[in-house]
Amino acid sequence: MSIPANPSKPLKQPAAGSWRLFFHYVIPSVSAMVLFSSYTIIDGIFVSHGVGELALASVNISLPFINILSGIAILLSMGTSTLCAFAMGEGDHEKAERIFTQTVAVILAVSVVITLAVSLFAEPLGYLLGAGPQTIGRTSQYLHIVCLFSVCFILSYCLEVMVKVDGRPQLAVMGVGTSFLLNVGLDYLFIFQFHWEVFGAALATGLAQLGSMLFFLSYFLSGKSNLKFRKFKFHPGQFRRILPLGIADCSIELMLGFLTLLYNHVILSLLGEESLATYAVIAYISLLVSMVMQGVAQGMMPLVSLAVGQNDRRSIRRYLSQCLITVLAVGVVVELLCQLTPGLLVNLLLENSSTLFRETVSALRQYGLSYLPAGFSIALAGYFAALGKSGASALLSLARGFVLLPGVLLVIFFFFQGTGIWMAALMGELVTLLLALFLLHRTTR
């Protein structure tokens, strides 16, 4: 946690446990997460205003497939980066390069299988993800185009992570930023100028990922990198170490896809296909809020872990308090926006003249009540992980995404039905928060 010093004028390190040090870590973390979520949100804005509500719903229906690609990328990349860092720390550079190259080869093979499977079964996959008669055409078209770039989605993420291991984190930011700008520019060109509708949106997304992949590949092939591709002998046993290291972060990505899939099916059954656009709007707004909350938690985590190593219990408590206060402030601001000016938020993705506008405003007011308790649960899951309590962190995250939130939604679907489904998120998050507080009590005790 040292800060580089200027020989002529030394920089004073922020005091441990101070708000200044807390925001020194949190602000960059939140900024990165907002940039990541904006990538998807701006895509939705272009599709909604340039093509229409059903097109927006079709893209949102397809997002669980993107979550799967991201989950696979995380699963393979996080463990690979850890093992490569271990090997480089031990001075065994060749071992690090063999592990790196082997993972890239596996990514290429997995991507080919995914591309072939989705190309052949794009329409059945669309129905599985929640598409109906009015959205299946655009959904399968989006899936068919995006799957052609599967290798770009997975490999670009892997290379971005490995660039950081190679000691060039600024290149990772440049690569993500370049991909973001490319996607925005291509969305405008393909949707508003060429009028390629959903096909154009999918192509813009794929080409942006291709640009990111080529950006990072050019670095590793330029001779400027420390890590290079080299011949290797395949050792499948290494993946027994690689895969477990990526499961926790992978499960979060898969959770988002699972909840989207479940909501799409429930809404299709209860409210009809047109209302899928309402959930699409809520899903995009929820993604942004969730990324901000995760950014706050991720900014806190290294500070807590360092304080644990120093046995500085006072700073541990202060960092947790600062994180929870920040989450509270963000949650209150978001809640005020959802309750007082929900139309402004909805208008980002739907026109005022839309027949779904009033329904979506009402749905956002109800769903938005869940954001604050969700923020506290996300913060506490990060806190447990920073303490080294991986069991508590995993239990809270997995229970939230695969048991409690889906469970409450299904209870409302089967026993209450109607528009009460928009309150399912609040009830699920409150139950999750009770679990989080129970785990916090056990941890502090």
N, C-alpha and C positions, 0 to 999 in steps of 0.2 A: 504494500500500500504506500510505497515511497513515491515522492513527487520529484521529478528531475530538477536539479538546482542549477541556477544560472551562477557561474563563478563570481560574477561581479555583484550580483544581488541575490542572495539565497532566498528561496521561496519557503515560507513558513507552512508546515504541514498542518491541515485542520486538526483540531483536537479530537481525540477518540471520543465517540459518543455525541459529538456536536451535530447540530442541524446542518452546518456547512458541509461537514464530511458526508453526512447522509445524502444530501442533494447532489454532492459531487459525483456520487455513484448512481443515484436514482434518475437524474435528469437524462444522461446519455442512454440509460437502459430504456426509459419510457420513450425517448425519441426514436430509438431503433425499432421498438415494437409498434409504434404508431406508423412509421414508414412501412413496415411489413404489412399491417392491416390496410393501410391506405391503398396499397397495390390492388387488393381485392375490391375495396369499396368503390374506387374510381372506375374500375371495370364495370361494376354494377350500375353506376351512374350513367355511363355512356350507353350501356345496353338499354336501360329503362327509358331514357329520354330520346335515344336514337332509334329504337326498335319498338318497344312497347312493354306492357306489364307482363304478358305471358312469356315474352322472351326473357325478362328478368327472372321470372319463376323458373324457367327452363335452365338458366345458368346456375341458379341456386340449387336446384335439384341435382345438378351435376357435381356440386362442390365436394360431396363425400368421396368421389373418385380422386379429386385433387388432394384431399386429406389422406387418402391411402398412399398416394405417391409420396407425399411429404413424410408420412409415417415410416415408409420403407427407407427413405433417405436418412431420416434421423436414426432409425434402428441400425443401419450399417455405418453411419458416419461417426456417431458419438463414440462408440467403442474403438473404432479404427483410430480416431484422433488421439484417444487416451493411450492405446498401445504404442502408437508411433511416438508420442511424447515420452513415454517410458523408455523406449529403445534409444531415442536421441539423448535422453538424459544419462543413459548408461554408456553413451559413446558408440553404440552399435548403429551407425547410420545406414548400413546396408540392410539390416533387419527392418528398420523403419520403412525404407523404400520398397522392400518386398511386400510388407503388410499393406502399404498404400496401393501398390500396383495390383495386388491380388483383389483388394476390395473394388477397385475400379473395374477389373475384369468381371467380377461377380455382378456389379451394377449393370454392365452392358448386357450380360446374359439374362438377368431378371427383366430388364427393360424390353428386350426382344419378346419374351414370353407375354408380358403385359400388353404390349402393342398388338401382337397377333390375336390374343384372346379378346380384347375389347373391340378390335376392328371387326371381328367375326360376330360378336354378340353385343354390339352397342345398343340395339333396341331392347332386347331382354334386360340388359343392365339398367336401361333407362326406366323401365317399368318397376324393376326391383328397388330403384332409388326413390320411387314415388311419383313418377310421371303419369299423367292421365291422357286421354285421347287428344286434348288440345295442346299438350306440351310435349308429347313423346317425339314428334318429328324434330323439333328444335333441340330437345335434350339429347337424342341419339346423334344428331349432327354435331353438337358441341363435343360429346364424348369421343366421337370418331376422329375429329380433328385433333383434340388435345392428346389423345392416346398416342398419336404419331410422334409426339414430342416427349414421351415418357422418360426417355433417357436424359433429356435436357433437364427436366424437373429434378430427377434424382441425382444425376452427376453434378449439376451446378451447385446443389446444396453441399454435396460431399467436398467438392473442390473449395467452396467458400470456407468450410470448416478447416480444411487442411492448409489453406493460406494462412490462417491464424496460427496453426501449429508451426508453420514455416517461419513465423516471426514477422508477418506483414499484415497485421489486422486492418491497416488503413486501406489495403487493396480490397478487403472483404466489403467494406463500406462503399468503396467506389464501384465495385461490381454490382452490388444490390441497387445502388442509386442509378447506375446506368440502365439496368434492367427495368427499373420503375419508370424512368423517363421514356425509354423505348416503348414500353407497353402503353403509356398514355398517348404518345404520339401516333402509334399504330392504331390504337382504338379510334382516335379522332379521324384518321385517314380512312380506315376500312369501313367504319360505321357511318360517318357523316358525309364523307366525300364519295366513296365507292359504293355505299349502300349495300354492303355485304352482310348486314344484319348479324345473326348469331354466328354464322360462319366466320365473319370478319373478327368478331370478338374472340372466338377460339383461336383463330390464326394469330391475332395480335398477342394473345397470352403465350402461345407456343413459341413464337418468334422472339419474344422478350426473354423467355427462358433459354432459347438457343443462344441469344446474344450474351447472356450471363455465362453460360457454359463456355463459349468461345473465349470470353474475356479471361476467365480463370485458366483455361487450357493454354492460352497463349503465354501466360506467365510460367506455367510449369514446363512448357516446351521451349522457352526462350533461352534457357541456360542460366537465368538469373536466380532461379530458386535453389534452395538448399536440398529440398526433396525432389527427386527425379524418378521417372519411370524406369524400371529395370526388369530383366528376366527374373522369373520366380518359379518355384516349384509349389504347386497347389497344396496347401495345408488346411483342410477343412476343420481340423481341430481348433484352429485359431478363432473360429467363429463361436466356439463355446465360451470364449472370453469376450468377444466383440458384442454379441447380441444382448446378453444380460445388461451391459452397460448402457444400452440405448432404449431399454424397454420402458422406463419411467416416462421419458420425454415422448417416446412414440405413442404411449397410451393416451397422452393428452390430445395429440393430433387425431388419433382414431376416435376418441370420445366426441370431439366436435363433429366429426362425420357421422357418427352413430346417432347423435341427438338430432342432427339435421334430417337424416333419413327417417327417424321415428316421427318427428314433427310433420314432415311432408305427408307421410301415410295417414296420420291421425287427421290432419287438416283436410286431406283429400276425401276421407270418409265422412267427416262431420260437416264441413263447411263448403265443400265443392272445390273444383279445380281453380276457379278464379281467385280464391282466397290464398292460394299458394304464393301469389305476389305479395300479399300482406305479410306472410311469414318471411319472405325474402328480404323485405325492408327491415323487419325487426332483426333478422339474422345478421345483416350487415352492420347495423348500429350496435348490436350486442358484441360483435367481433371487435369493434373499435374500443368499446368500454372494457372488455375482457383483456385486450392487449395492454391497455393503460394500467389496469390492476396488476397484471403479470409483470409489467415493467417495473412497477414500484417494488413488488416482491423480489424480483431478480436483482434489483439494485441493492436491496437490504442484505441479501444472502451472503455475499463475500465478507461484508462487514461483521455479521454475526459469527461466521465461521472463523474469522481472524480473532475475534474476541474470545471465542471458545478456546482456541489454541493458546491464547494468552491468559486464560482463566480469569477474564475480566467480566465478572458477572454483572457489574453495574452497567457497563456498555451494552451487554446483551439485552438487558431490560430496556435500556434507552432506545436501542435500535428497533426493538419490537414496538414500543410505544410510538415512536416516530412513524413507523410504517403504518400502524393502525390509524393514527391521526390523519396521515396523508390519504389513506384509503377512505376514511370518513369524509374528508373534505371533498375528494373527487366524487364520492358517491352522492353527497348532498347536492353538489352542483349539477350532476347528471340527472338526479331526481327532480330538481327544480325545472330543468329543461324539459324533461319528459312530461311533467304535470302542467307547467305553465305555457310552454311554447312547443308542444309536440308537433304542431303543423309545420314548423320550420324544419324540424328534423326529417319528417316524412317527405316534405317537399324536395329534399335532396334526391329522392329516388322516384317519387310519384308526382304527377301534375295535380294541381288543385282541382282540375276539372274531372279527374278520374273518379269513376263510380266507387272505387275502393278506398278513396282518400279518407272519408270519415270512419270507415271500419278500421283502417290501419291506425289512425290517430287514437281511437278508443283502445285498440289492442296494445299499442305502445305504452299508453298510460298504465295499463294493467301489468304488462310484462316488465316495464321499467322499474317496478317496485322490487324486483329481484336483484338489481345490480349492486346495491349496497351490501346485503348479506353475502352475495357471491364474492365481492371484493374482500371481505373479511376471511372467508374460507380460503381463497387463493393466497392471501397473505400468510395465513397460519400454516398452510401446506408448505410454502416456501420456508417459513421459519423452522418447521420441523426438519426439513431437508438440510438447512444450514447448521442445525445442531447435530447432524449426523443421525437423526432419528428417521432413517429411511423407511422403516416399517410404518410409522405413523403417517409420514408424508404420502406414501403409496396408498395406504388404506383410505385416507381422506380423499385423495384425487380419484382413485378407482371407484370408490363407493359413490362419490358425487356424480361421476359421469356415466357409470354403467349400472348403477343400482337405484340410487335415491331419486335423481331427477327423472330418469325414464319410468321408475316405479310410480311416482306421483302422477305423471302424465297418463300412464295407462289406467290407473285407478279412476281418474277423472273421465277418461275416454269411455270406460266400460260402465261406470255407475252414474255419472252426472251428465256427460256429453255437453253439447252446446258450446258457446263461446267461453265457458269457464276454463277452457284449456289455456287461455292466456294467463290465468292465475297459477297454473301448475308450476311455472318456474319459481315464483315466490315461495310457494309451499315447499317445493323441493330444496330450495336454497336455505330456507329456515331450518329444515331437518338436518341438512348438511352442516349448518353452523352449530347446531346443538352437538353434533358429533365432533366438530372441530374444537369446541369449548371443552368437551369431555376429555379429548386427547391432550389439550393444553393443560388441563388440571392435573392429569396423570404425569405429564412431562415435568411441570413445575414442582409437583410434589416429590 
